[in-house]
């Protein structure tokens, strides 16, 4: 690996190396910067918290099924769980966009490669809200931006998107399925956000493709 300083219009530092060398270098740089900022780069307390809350929910769902929660709005394609009292889908979405926050995080507990229209929500919501908007596939984001969501500045608003599955798989030696596990991860993280008084809305898709299409249509009308 070669590291050199160059006075050019493009960069002051040039790092040349293989992919593996780049990984090792920047992992070290991250650790050293964390130390200098008095931040433990190896500590992820809120990642652990999400796992613990997931386990706690699964232990209380004795029948291995997700409990039925009362939505604030529901139709044939989706249900919304929020503090809004609006009885229309557009009103629910408008109330979410008006929540006070510095940024919006969309957390989609769906399937990458199948629910292909889901990432479009980021661009539409960013345009309508005028706020920085992120998109993450759940539960994978819990090990990266999930730490920032709960451990960072208290200035975010969060949109969880969950959905029904046409097929499900059981987990050997457990009384719950993969769908139940995924829902526990979403609801557990939702609990952690709610306990910190973050603005939080969950949209559950009864029909995923049609539900996403309806969401995008209604958001674009706002």
Buried (B, 14 or more C-beta within 10 A) or exposed (E): EEEEEEEEEEEEEEBEEEEEEEEEBEEEEEEEEBEEEEEEEEEBEBBEBBBEBBEEBBEEBEEBEBEEEEBBBBEEBBBBBBEBEBEEBEBBBBBBBEBEBEBBBBBBBBBEEEBEEBBBBBEBBBEBBEBEBBBBBBBEBBEEBBBBBBBEEEEBBBBBBBBBBEEEEEEEEEEBBBBBBBBBBBBBBBBBBEEBEBBBBBBBBBBBBEBBBBBBEBBEEB
